Amino acid sequence: MTGEFKLLEATIDDVHKAFAGQLIQEDGTALTCVELANLYVNRISALDTAIIPAAGGLPLNSMVSINPLLQEQAQALDDAYAQQGLTGPLHCVPVILKDLYDTKEFPTTAASATLQGSQPPDDAFTVKRMREHGALILGKASMTEFAYFTQSYNTQTFRIGTPYDTTRDAGGSSGGTGASIAANFGLVGTGSDTCASVRLPPSNNSLVGVRSTVGLVSQDGLVPLSHTLDVGGPMTRTVRDAALLLDAMAGVDPADAKTLDATRVQPQTYSAFLDAGALKGKRLGVLRSYGGTDAIGTDPAVVATFSQALLDLQAAGATLVDPIDLPEFESLSILLIPREFADHLDEYLASFNAPHPDTQSIFLSGRAHPVIQALIGASLALRDTESAGYQQTLARRVELRKYVEDFMNENKLDALVYPPVLRPAMETGMTQGDNCEFGSTTGLPSIVVPAGFSEDNRPRPVGVEFLGRRWDEGTLFGLAYAYEQKTMHRRPPAFYR
């Protein structure tokens, strides 16, 4: 017996079943790649800049561009399917890229007017990998300009709203990916995380976000903020789709030395860890003093959501060690980003014929968003990737990672758990607060999963974050999947159906 294919909330598995005729469209036909691409483009055209009073009365402004070769590439995938079936695990999976992933057929602008028309010569390593797995690049999402803030200031779309309440910011810096995937403008998306950027937007948009161990995913072809901290990663509506997308994104790349780490571990597929019973017998450390509900300014909605998440984790068989205390932890990301940004962006701009040769030229153009312009100016003044103080900060970061992992080992903890944000999505310009520093400073992997909603006139999503040991993404996928399957908190925005 066949079922009906529904675009809203469709998963990778749903789409592949629809291609095979196991799920059928309303007209009784099997889905094609060209049809799927058009369905998403039509939703973007109709809804991305629409004013929907019930949703808050502001546009989402989540997208920057559509792949100009989308139709031809979709048709090529249809032709290949007719000859051989699925071309890979991501066959015709329409991917929305954060606008800092290089693509050979259309520009990469980091949502900045200063990089309009900036055309890299080839795909980012991760984009090439996704295409090899069969993916269809749908377009690029707006973002915080140069990924340099946790709200969506930029000179391409100016701001990005969350589809759950368009008066509120989608979050930075991967807000466009968060809003577009939440609104079902694409099947899956990519973000990048320096501090918060693939975790805060998923929390604001009822999505799954994966910040993997630095070195699992190549940074080649991504506009950098800080090579020490930057990680590209999946943003999806389900844990399984995130696992499948990370399979494709991760890989050893000679152009990125961090992926050559001798301790690096990448299983054949992260989907092998998806077990609805994975929480049984696991020990989870509840982080409250830092990155938790005891953090100053934590909103009651976050406290209530996180408290319920802990009850659900216990009900699923997990043992909670509550609370844990890590007194030696200190935040280092805020020290590294302004030191590294200008030097690392200079390297990227010098790698091809970019509209500006270096960061100084971008600053002198005066065309960046005023908030970002000030941050660029500060980074030019503070740039430092050679001093003894800088090297000491890098060394201290390794010490803190070992400190946290040793603590986990001593207490036999499988993961730590805490809320990724201090407050649900706020209006653009108002401080939301987040707990990104813990994962970014240590470089340890984490996954954010939907955990519920605030009790407002327009309920706003809140997530929960699981953090684990280096290269142990598999364990985190198991925990996140088991929690997702028990709670099923993800729901589409009511105003974008």
C-alpha positions, 0 to 999 in steps of 0.5 A: 500500500502506497502513501501520499508524499507531503513536502512539508517536513519531508525527510531524505527517506521520504523523498527517496520513497517518493522517487520510487513510487512508494509515496505518491503525489496527489496526482498519483505519480512518482516524484521527480527531482525537477518537481521537488526542486520546483516545489521548494523554489515556489515556496521560497518565492511565495513565502520568504519575503511575504508579510504574514501578519499572524506570524509577526508582520515581518519577512523572513528574508532567509535566502540570498540566492538560488542556484542558477543551474538548479534545473539542469542539475535536477534534470541530470539527477533524474536522467541518472536515476532512470539509468541506475536508481539512486546515485548516492545516499543524498540523491537529489537532496535539495541542500540550502548552504549558508552563504559562506560555502564556496560553489563553482556556479554562483557567488559566495558573499558571506551576506555582505555587500562587500562581496557581491558577485564574489565568484570562487573558482571551485566548490568547497571541499564539503560541497564537492563531497555532498555532490558526490553523494548525490546532493542537489545544491538548491541555493544559499541562505542569508547569515550574519555578515562574515559570521561575526555575531549571534544575531543576523545583521547583514547588508544582503537581507539586513535581518532574518526572522524566525518563522515561529515569530518573525518579529524575533531574530532567527539567530546568528550566524547561521540564521538564514539556514535555520529559518529556511529549513524550519519553514521547509524551503529545502530538505536539509541545510548547512551552517557553520559554528565558531561560537553558537552559529550551528547551535543557537539558530537550531534552538530558535528554529526547532531544528537539529544542529551538529557542531562536530570535532574540529578536523572532522569536516574540512574548512577548505572553501568556507569563508573563515571567521576563526580557523581554530574554532570554525566548524561546518555542520548540518542543520536539519529537521531530524537527527537521522537527516543530520547523520546522513548529511554529516556522512557526506560533509566529513572527510579527510582533505589534504587542503585542511591539515586539521583533518589529517589528525592521527587520532581522527575517527569517522565511522562509515555512517553515523546512521548506524548509531541511531538507536531509540534505546540509546539513552538506557544506562547512559550517564549524563552530567548536568551542567548548571553553573556554566552553560546551564539553568543557573547561568545569570539571566536564564529565562524561565521558559528555558529553565522549564524546558530544560527541566522537562528535558531532564525528566524525559532523559531519566524516563528514557533510562539515563542516569543524571549526575546533577549538578556537575561542577567544572571550576577551572573552565574559562572562556577563550573563544572571545580571545581568539576570534578578533585575533584570527579573523583578519589574518584568516580572511586575508588568506581566503580573499587572496586565494582567488580574484575576490572583489577585495584583496584583503580585510583592510580593503573591506573595512575601508569600503565602509559597506559592511553593516555598521555593527559588523564594520565596528567588529572588523575594525576592532579585529584589524587592530587586534590581529595577532596569530604569532605572539607568545600570548596567542600561542599560550591561548591555543595551548590553554584551549588544549588543556581545557579540553583535556580537563573536561574529558578527564572529568568525564572519564573520572565520573564515567559520563557519556555526555554533558547536557545543558541548554544552548541558549539563555533565552528563546529568540529575541528581537533583533538588537536584543541580547539573547545569550547563549552557552556556546563558549563551552563547546567552542573553547574545548573543541568538543563535539555537540548536538542540539535537538528540539526540546520544546517551546515557550508559552507565548502568544507565538511560542518560540522553540528551545533546544537542548545540547548534548556534548561529548568527547573528541571524535565521539559524534556517534555516541551523541547521535545515539543520545540525540536520536533516542531523545528525539524519538521519545519526545518528538518536539519538532513541529513546523511553524504554524504560519508557513504551512 
